[in-house]
């Protein structure tokens, strides 16, 4: 499946989740709801996937990506008032260190879903 089709399904799923749950839950609630919704769309979803950061061929850090969809798209979920620049930079750094081309930062905010598409 092409990345564009995958990201379209992910974003649509985020709106479906938001329309049912609205704002005010912890990120973990939206995370679980997204797992359910993405699976309904036939997407392969890995939750809390461990990713390693290398420097000079040595592991210098580890982090957990909220979701990795179809082995190609990293999805970071937030439930905050507003996405901060730091959230966007963090996602781009994740993409760079693991050689993935596209990531989505999805915030289940007070008035709607906010989606930022980031590229490596």
Protein Blocks (a to p, Z undefined) as FASTA:
>chain_A
ZZklmmmmmmmmmmmmmmmnoghiafklmmmmmmmmmmmnopacdehiacdddeehiafb
dcddfbachhlaccdddddfbdcfklmmmmmmmmmmnopabdcdddddfkbccdddddZZ
